[in-house]
């Protein structure tokens, strides 16, 4: 007997942006690309915007969504003000932190659909300026890097805080601050690659939209697996096809067809694709990044750690 599936793709609209109240009311399947575009038109951005355009707000609430503004606003679900959930028995309930469904409001994050489906989400939105000024601070040891990162997070003077580790001897803290004007703006949506700029520049300026999506063009650095960092292949892709939407389609197609599996079988290899996020206490993070850690068995996350 065929399984009955619920198609909720049409729940993808912004219902209301309230600049005065600092909130945005949307349907659960809205992508962050569409959500951010609508908010920016009102001089706002969602308080936390995960790095890839194709992520949905409902999905980020049901899972875990984090970004460089999280030092101020927490994870995506911490910005949630109200939630409409479709339950397994067909009921739709509205959940807030104070009403009779508060247990579901607080239990829904990180439940990955096991408690219901997010049909509507009301979340915090914050004012923006036209540009973001970036400052890339280099470090050559994990102890100094994580100590400085903790200081910057506690100080809270930057609007955005990123950390990028290229190797145990090369790591950077990136501080982002809103700016009304900019002497220039960089473009990482086509020929230039954002993660390479972190090591190459001490200061940079981006429009707010380009800052929000700075990692999307090259899917962090994973576009190299699809040859998109080769200058010729990159031009063949074209500006419009560079980004997480295209790469996701290619990866899903390969998963169905099995081209990579067939090639590996021919040459006698077997690999498994794993996307892994690892949470470490700041006080112990240096232990897992120091050169001596290379001599100990460990599992490294690709989130935030591009190759040298």
Buried (B, 14 or more C-beta within 10 A) or exposed (E): EEEEEEEBEEBBEBEEBEEEEBBBBBBBBBBBBBBBBBBBEBBBBBBBBBBBBBBBBBBBBBBBBBBBBBBBBBBBBBBBBBBBBBEEEEEEBBBBEEEEBEEBBEBBBEBEEEBBBBBBBBBBBBEBBBBBBBBBBEBEBBEEBBBBBEEBBEEEEBBBBBBBBBBBEBBBBBBBBBBEEBEEBBEBBBEEBBBBBBBEEEEBBBBBBBBBBBBBBBBBBBBBBBEBBEEEEBEEBEEEBBBBBBBBEEBEEBEEEEEBBEEEEEEEEEEEEEEEEBEEEEEEBBBBBBEEBEEEEEEEBBEBBBEE
